[in-house]
Amino acid sequence: MSSSNNSIKTESDVCGTTLGFLFAEKSASVTQLSKQCVAEGKEPITIKYFQKVPDIILAVESGQVTGRVVHEVNGAYFVSQSQGKLKLVRNVLPPQPLPMGVAIPADQPGLQAAIKGALQTIIDNGTYAAVLAKYGATTAGVKTITVKS
């Protein structure tokens, strides 16, 4: 996610920029890209840390930082709420998995099977894809529900 300027289109455009992160966040892809920038004779990526996501969004909108690395779903939401102040720049950094899940009591295998079946049904019948499309997150979905203990 970045301000509405058009300066970031590829990985190398992120070199020399400042990105906003929460104090607890780490990004291996940004760290690796920053090293690549330096190896290519470009400026490294600077990380500026903030307490809360709204602080980062305000920093992007006001130009204090160039952008914020976000998952597509969150980024699409932030952009939709920004009244044209932000844009989502997709496919600049390598995609990273965003593990999600539903926690249920371990002693209820029937509930586990029911939730898995229901989620797989909405994937198979297209409902899930429609929801992802509504929020601009079509590449964020999964095709199969898996269960891990």
Order of alpha helices (4+ residues) and beta strands (2+ residues): beta-beta-alpha-beta-alpha-beta-alpha-beta-alpha-alpha
